[in-house]
Amino acid sequence: MSNPLSFFRKNQKVLLAVFGVALMIVFTVGGIVGNSGQQAPEVTNDVVVRMKGETIRESDLQRKRMDRTAVIQFLLGLHQVAVDRGATPRQFGQSIDGIPTSIADVSLVETEVLVNEAEKQGFFVTDDYALHYLDTFCSGVVTRDQFSGILKQATSGRYSQSQFLNALRWELTAVVQRGAFFNGILPSTPGQAWDYYQRLNRRVAIAAVPFAASEYVSQVSEPSSGEIRELYEKGKDQFQRNGFAEPGFRRRPKVAIEYIKVDLQPELERQMAAITPQQVQDYYDTHKEQFLEISLPSDDLIDSLEGDSDDSADDSVEDNASSTVEETEATESTPDSESQPSENTEEASDSPGESDSSLIQDFSTLPASFQEEDSAAADDASDTLEDQVEEVTESVEPETDASELADQDQADSTETADDLTEDTAAETQTDDADTSTETDSTESDSAAGDNQDAEASETPDQDTVDQDTAAGTDDETNILDDLPDAPGPVVSAPRYKPLSEVEEDIRRDIASPLARTEVDRIRREASGKMKEYFGEYLMWANSPDKDEKDQPSPPSLSTIAAASDALTAGKVPLVDAQELMDVDRTTKTARYEIAQAFTTDGVFFAQAIFEPGLRNYHAGEIKGMDADTEFLYWKTDSEDGYVPTLEQCREEVIQVAKQQKALELAQKAAEEARNKVKASGKTLSEYFADMPNKTVVDSGLFSWMNSGGMAYGMQPQISQVPGVEYAGNDFMASVFALSDQQIGTAVNNPETVVYLVQVTQEETDPDKLRQSFLEFGLPPEVTIIGIQDLQRRFQYWWTSEVQGELGLTWERAADN
């Protein structure tokens, strides 16, 4: 029987052609038939933005979004080719040479407005300017003939050269127009530079009395319908931001969260309590090296090494040696004096030795470089002593050859310096024995008497001391015996911290891996129950008869957490991102502890939980702010963001309107109080001392701005003023316009409180500060502050002047 597939193998080309035509017919006709009973979807092209004389529709935004994407992709491709050919790599962030990388609605509309402003001023970018920009962008290593190939690859052939140049000229026109606003060197004038310099370096302290606008709301009349409508239109498309005065009524997305906090500490404490004393002892014996006690050099010792420390050490040793020589000579010249020379000789011998021994013991704990310096100083001191010994031995009447004795003494001294492990007393006996072989019997008897004197000195007796002094008056070896030994390094035995001092650390080291293993097991069990439910939830949510079935009940996280004291359950009601990150004003801590948790790539939980597409009851895990905490969580409910109607937020609009009018009353009250305080001749604190309804805040010293840790990549920022909530630039400008002891008023940034302030202390002398500014010039922080200031001015120009003059309004919520 023939293979049934042989027919297909013989006629496969014909059959493939037939099947291909059939498939085209099926898809074409089937599509028509399938949609014949349905209305074609309506493609809307609504107006998104209205301005004076112009509207921007959805199609306009989409075209501009595609144009920007093409420009960014081409520039990135051109940059990569340039780098491959030797150009210097460049860093790109939220913009490329001022061209924004964002394709959000707000960014696109801002660019369109800037282009319109440029055209009104008669400015436009030519194709030649755009091509010259590309030449500069690629550092000239890519020719213009090669641009078309890069464009084709970057846009998949969807853009012609003329289309691309139009899109690029549109972007560059906005860049140049924006640059005109920032034109000039930053800061642009000496006066501005001096202003920014003072913001960083001038420090004052103030006394402040708050006049809250909320205290005067009851005195404000109801706003008119026109005022309500005007305020609503101003803030309906903006989010309300903490610490800012601009009204915002747009609603942010919200989520509700349940979580389980996993804490290692309870289990760690339990495991530590179970560690036996024997386990602690065994660990201590096995890991003793990690408890080595490291002695740092004392401050006095370090000070002795600075400056001329080496010279002073040499001088000290030389002074001791000189005093020994002088006392010995005095003993020889006054033989009738018996007790005093002996005491002086003993003192001269002991004192330097004790000093040197203590010094060497301290130096043994110093770094190697310090020990080398000390060794060199000791060698110099030894050489000095040897020179003085030679001078002394030459001045004494020798019974033997003086040069021979000096050579022997020098050899003995060198031997003592080199051999640091031999006993000093043994060396002395060896020296005496060597000397006796080179002298006559009389000298041997004298040397023997000296040895006996040395032994007798261990138990001092006055008669013995007198006898020793008389016997050794004319003996040269007494001089050598009294000289201090050459200093050398002393190696001390290592010292370890006592067990009682490190017992708690040992218990923690032993218990930590045990506790972590147990807590990981507990966490996996809890997480497994949450993941198991998420699978059930997905099956229900994706089932075709979902509406006919009830949602399966989720497990109680409180019940799961009750299984172990390492677990704690918690909830967060429906909140937006700003509410989730809110800080309690009293305790200054996060209102919701899980908000401070963060992902492995540094994204805070308050951002991660609002990730688009995150399903309800999707079990997640995230690290806590503390190293030993984690969170298991899921989202239980959510609400999309939206722009409310006036009726939906009327009460909120009315409250904002009253708050603004109440602020005017608070300012008036603060000014009246200012005049009364000035007339009284009292300080602010003295005037309000007997008024319990007014609290005087003492700020302490602060500057307008601080450096913000620029060494760590942080920019300068406005300083926080103790006792003042949300002190912004306007508040700082009002305060720093006052001189010492002067009284004025300042409003916080959200314009909710007016402060009556008095400068109570001026830390920096203005003349000295000005001299420092002239001598040292502008630090980098000053330039950054200038840029920040111009950015704020640009934002104000954009929001207050441009949008106001153009009457720019959004017909739908803008994508930010």
Secondary structure in CASP SS format (residue, H / E / C, confidence):
PFRMAT SS
TARGET T0000
AUTHOR 0000-0000-0000
METHOD secondary structure of the structure
MODEL  1
M C 1.00
S C 1.00
N C 1.00
P C 1.00
L C 1.00
S H 1.00
F H 1.00
F H 1.00
R H 1.00
K H 1.00
N C 1.00
Q H 1.00
K H 1.00
V H 1.00
L H 1.00
L H 1.00
A H 1.00
V H 1.00
F H 1.00
G H 1.00
V H 1.00
A H 1.00
L H 1.00
M H 1.00
I H 1.00
V H 1.00
F H 1.00
T H 1.00
V H 1.00
G H 1.00
G H 1.00
I H 1.00
V H 1.00
G H 1.00
N C 1.00
S C 1.00
G C 1.00
Q C 1.00
Q C 1.00
A C 1.00
P C 1.00
E C 1.00
V C 1.00
T C 1.00
N C 1.00
D C 1.00
V E 1.00
V E 1.00
V E 1.00
R E 1.00
M E 1.00
K C 1.00
G C 1.00
E E 1.00
T E 1.00
I E 1.00
R E 1.00
E H 1.00
S H 1.00
D H 1.00
L H 1.00
Q H 1.00
R H 1.00
K H 1.00
R H 1.00
M H 1.00
D H 1.00
R H 1.00
T H 1.00
A H 1.00
V H 1.00
I H 1.00
Q H 1.00
F H 1.00
L H 1.00
L H 1.00
G H 1.00
L H 1.00
H H 1.00
Q H 1.00
V H 1.00
A H 1.00
V H 1.00
D H 1.00
R C 1.00
G C 1.00
A C 1.00
T C 1.00
P C 1.00
R C 1.00
Q C 1.00
F C 1.00
G C 1.00
Q C 1.00
S E 1.00
I E 1.00
D C 1.00
G C 1.00
I E 1.00
P E 1.00
T C 1.00
S C 1.00
I C 1.00
A C 1.00
D H 1.00
V H 1.00
S H 1.00
L H 1.00
V H 1.00
E H 1.00
T H 1.00
E H 1.00
V H 1.00
L H 1.00
V H 1.00
N H 1.00
E H 1.00
A H 1.00
E H 1.00
K H 1.00
Q C 1.00
G C 1.00
F C 1.00
F C 1.00
V C 1.00
T C 1.00
D H 1.00
D H 1.00
Y H 1.00
A H 1.00
L H 1.00
H H 1.00
Y H 1.00
L H 1.00
D H 1.00
T H 1.00
F H 1.00
C C 1.00
S C 1.00
G C 1.00
V C 1.00
V C 1.00
T C 1.00
R H 1.00
D H 1.00
Q H 1.00
F H 1.00
S H 1.00
G H 1.00
I H 1.00
L H 1.00
K H 1.00
Q H 1.00
A H 1.00
T H 1.00
S C 1.00
G C 1.00
R C 1.00
Y C 1.00
S C 1.00
Q H 1.00
S H 1.00
Q H 1.00
F H 1.00
L H 1.00
N H 1.00
A H 1.00
L H 1.00
R H 1.00
W H 1.00
E H 1.00
L H 1.00
T H 1.00
A H 1.00
V H 1.00
V H 1.00
Q H 1.00
R H 1.00
G H 1.00
A H 1.00
F H 1.00
F C 1.00
N C 1.00
G C 1.00
I C 1.00
L C 1.00
P C 1.00
S C 1.00
T C 1.00
P H 1.00
G H 1.00
Q H 1.00
A H 1.00
W H 1.00
D H 1.00
Y H 1.00
Y H 1.00
Q H 1.00
R H 1.00
L H 1.00
N H 1.00
R C 1.00
R E 1.00
V E 1.00
A E 1.00
I E 1.00
A E 1.00
A E 1.00
V E 1.00
P E 1.00
F E 1.00
A E 1.00
A H 1.00
S H 1.00
E H 1.00
Y H 1.00
V H 1.00
S H 1.00
Q H 1.00
V C 1.00
S C 1.00
E C 1.00
P C 1.00
S C 1.00
S H 1.00
G H 1.00
E H 1.00
I H 1.00
R H 1.00
E H 1.00
L H 1.00
Y H 1.00
E H 1.00
K H 1.00
G H 1.00
K C 1.00
D C 1.00
Q C 1.00
F C 1.00
Q C 1.00
R C 1.00
N C 1.00
G C 1.00
F C 1.00
A C 1.00
E C 1.00
P C 1.00
G C 1.00
F C 1.00
R C 1.00
R E 1.00
R C 1.00
P C 1.00
K E 1.00
V E 1.00
A E 1.00
I E 1.00
E E 1.00
Y E 1.00
I E 1.00
K E 1.00
V E 1.00
D E 1.00
L C 1.00
Q H 1.00
P H 1.00
E H 1.00
L H 1.00
E H 1.00
R H 1.00
Q H 1.00
M H 1.00
A H 1.00
A H 1.00
I C 1.00
T C 1.00
P H 1.00
Q H 1.00
Q H 1.00
V H 1.00
Q H 1.00
D H 1.00
Y H 1.00
Y H 1.00
D H 1.00
T H 1.00
H C 1.00
K H 1.00
E H 1.00
Q H 1.00
F H 1.00
L E 1.00
E C 1.00
I C 1.00
S C 1.00
L C 1.00
P C 1.00
S C 1.00
D H 1.00
D H 1.00
L H 1.00
I H 1.00
D H 1.00
S H 1.00
L H 1.00
E C 1.00
G C 1.00
D C 1.00
S H 1.00
D H 1.00
D H 1.00
S H 1.00
A H 1.00
D H 1.00
D H 1.00
S H 1.00
V H 1.00
E H 1.00
D H 1.00
N H 1.00
A H 1.00
S H 1.00
S H 1.00
T H 1.00
V H 1.00
E H 1.00
E H 1.00
T H 1.00
E H 1.00
A H 1.00
T H 1.00
E H 1.00
S H 1.00
T C 1.00
P C 1.00
D C 1.00
S C 1.00
E C 1.00
S H 1.00
Q H 1.00
P H 1.00
S H 1.00
E H 1.00
N H 1.00
T H 1.00
E H 1.00
E H 1.00
A H 1.00
S H 1.00
D H 1.00
S H 1.00
P H 1.00
G H 1.00
E H 1.00
S H 1.00
D H 1.00
S H 1.00
S H 1.00
L H 1.00
I H 1.00
Q H 1.00
D H 1.00
F H 1.00
S C 1.00
T C 1.00
L C 1.00
P C 1.00
A H 1.00
S H 1.00
F H 1.00
Q H 1.00
E H 1.00
E H 1.00
D H 1.00
S H 1.00
A H 1.00
A H 1.00
A H 1.00
D H 1.00
D H 1.00
A H 1.00
S H 1.00
D H 1.00
T H 1.00
L H 1.00
E H 1.00
D H 1.00
Q H 1.00
V H 1.00
E H 1.00
E H 1.00
V H 1.00
T H 1.00
E H 1.00
S H 1.00
V C 1.00
E C 1.00
P C 1.00
E C 1.00
T C 1.00
D C 1.00
A H 1.00
S H 1.00
E H 1.00
L H 1.00
A H 1.00
D H 1.00
Q H 1.00
D H 1.00
Q H 1.00
A H 1.00
D H 1.00
S H 1.00
T H 1.00
E H 1.00
T H 1.00
A H 1.00
D H 1.00
D C 1.00
L C 1.00
T C 1.00
E C 1.00
D C 1.00
T H 1.00
A H 1.00
A H 1.00
E H 1.00
T H 1.00
Q H 1.00
T H 1.00
D H 1.00
D H 1.00
A H 1.00
D H 1.00
T H 1.00
S H 1.00
T H 1.00
E H 1.00
T C 1.00
D C 1.00
S H 1.00
T H 1.00
E H 1.00
S H 1.00
D H 1.00
S H 1.00
A H 1.00
A H 1.00
G H 1.00
D H 1.00
N H 1.00
Q H 1.00
D H 1.00
A H 1.00
E H 1.00
A H 1.00
S C 1.00
E C 1.00
T C 1.00
P C 1.00
D C 1.00
Q H 1.00
D H 1.00
T H 1.00
V H 1.00
D H 1.00
Q H 1.00
D H 1.00
T H 1.00
A H 1.00
A H 1.00
G C 1.00
T C 1.00
D C 1.00
D C 1.00
E C 1.00
T H 1.00
N H 1.00
I H 1.00
L H 1.00
D H 1.00
D H 1.00
L C 1.00
P C 1.00
D C 1.00
A C 1.00
P C 1.00
G C 1.00
P C 1.00
V C 1.00
V C 1.00
S C 1.00
A C 1.00
P C 1.00
R C 1.00
Y E 1.00
K C 1.00
P C 1.00
L H 1.00
S H 1.00
E H 1.00
V H 1.00
E H 1.00
E H 1.00
D H 1.00
I H 1.00
R H 1.00
R H 1.00
D H 1.00
I H 1.00
A H 1.00
S H 1.00
P H 1.00
L H 1.00
A H 1.00
R H 1.00
T H 1.00
E H 1.00
V H 1.00
D H 1.00
R H 1.00
I H 1.00
R H 1.00
R H 1.00
E H 1.00
A H 1.00
S H 1.00
G H 1.00
K H 1.00
M H 1.00
K H 1.00
E H 1.00
Y H 1.00
F H 1.00
G H 1.00
E H 1.00
Y H 1.00
L H 1.00
M H 1.00
W H 1.00
A H 1.00
N C 1.00
S C 1.00
P C 1.00
D C 1.00
K H 1.00
D H 1.00
E H 1.00
K C 1.00
D C 1.00
Q C 1.00
P C 1.00
S C 1.00
P C 1.00
P C 1.00
S C 1.00
L H 1.00
S H 1.00
T H 1.00
I H 1.00
A H 1.00
A C 1.00
A C 1.00
S C 1.00
D C 1.00
A C 1.00
L E 1.00
T E 1.00
A E 1.00
G E 1.00
K E 1.00
V E 1.00
P E 1.00
L E 1.00
V E 1.00
D C 1.00
A H 1.00
Q H 1.00
E H 1.00
L H 1.00
M C 1.00
D C 1.00
V E 1.00
D C 1.00
R C 1.00
T C 1.00
T C 1.00
K C 1.00
T C 1.00
A E 1.00
R C 1.00
Y C 1.00
E H 1.00
I H 1.00
A H 1.00
Q H 1.00
A C 1.00
F E 1.00
T C 1.00
T C 1.00
D C 1.00
G C 1.00
V C 1.00
F E 1.00
F H 1.00
A H 1.00
Q H 1.00
A H 1.00
I C 1.00
F C 1.00
E C 1.00
P C 1.00
G C 1.00
L C 1.00
R C 1.00
N C 1.00
Y C 1.00
H C 1.00
A C 1.00
G E 1.00
E E 1.00
I E 1.00
K E 1.00
G C 1.00
M C 1.00
D C 1.00
A C 1.00
D C 1.00
T E 1.00
E E 1.00
F E 1.00
L E 1.00
Y E 1.00
W E 1.00
K E 1.00
T E 1.00
D E 1.00
S E 1.00
E E 1.00
D C 1.00
G C 1.00
Y E 1.00
V C 1.00
P C 1.00
T C 1.00
L C 1.00
E C 1.00
Q C 1.00
C C 1.00
R H 1.00
E H 1.00
E H 1.00
V H 1.00
I H 1.00
Q H 1.00
V H 1.00
A H 1.00
K H 1.00
Q H 1.00
Q H 1.00
K H 1.00
A H 1.00
L H 1.00
E H 1.00
L H 1.00
A H 1.00
Q H 1.00
K H 1.00
A H 1.00
A H 1.00
E H 1.00
E H 1.00
A H 1.00
R H 1.00
N H 1.00
K H 1.00
V H 1.00
K H 1.00
A H 1.00
S H 1.00
G C 1.00
K C 1.00
T C 1.00
L H 1.00
S H 1.00
E H 1.00
Y H 1.00
F C 1.00
A C 1.00
D C 1.00
M C 1.00
P C 1.00
N C 1.00
K C 1.00
T C 1.00
V C 1.00
V E 1.00
D E 1.00
S C 1.00
G C 1.00
L C 1.00
F E 1.00
S E 1.00
W C 1.00
M E 1.00
N E 1.00
S C 1.00
G C 1.00
G C 1.00
M H 1.00
A H 1.00
Y H 1.00
G C 1.00
M C 1.00
Q C 1.00
P C 1.00
Q E 1.00
I E 1.00
S C 1.00
Q C 1.00
V C 1.00
P C 1.00
G C 1.00
V C 1.00
E C 1.00
Y C 1.00
A C 1.00
G C 1.00
N H 1.00
D H 1.00
F H 1.00
M H 1.00
A H 1.00
S H 1.00
V H 1.00
F H 1.00
A C 1.00
L C 1.00
S C 1.00
D C 1.00
Q C 1.00
Q C 1.00
I E 1.00
G E 1.00
T E 1.00
A E 1.00
V E 1.00
N C 1.00
N C 1.00
P C 1.00
E C 1.00
T C 1.00
V E 1.00
V E 1.00
Y E 1.00
L E 1.00
V E 1.00
Q E 1.00
V E 1.00
T E 1.00
Q E 1.00
E E 1.00
E C 1.00
T C 1.00
D C 1.00
P H 1.00
D H 1.00
K H 1.00
L H 1.00
R H 1.00
Q H 1.00
S H 1.00
F H 1.00
L H 1.00
E H 1.00
F H 1.00
G C 1.00
L C 1.00
P C 1.00
P H 1.00
E H 1.00
V H 1.00
T H 1.00
I H 1.00
I H 1.00
G H 1.00
I H 1.00
Q H 1.00
D H 1.00
L H 1.00
Q H 1.00
R H 1.00
R H 1.00
F H 1.00
Q H 1.00
Y H 1.00
W H 1.00
W H 1.00
T H 1.00
S H 1.00
E H 1.00
V H 1.00
Q H 1.00
G H 1.00
E H 1.00
L H 1.00
G C 1.00
L C 1.00
T E 1.00
W E 1.00
E C 1.00
R C 1.00
A C 1.00
A C 1.00
D C 1.00
N C 1.00
END
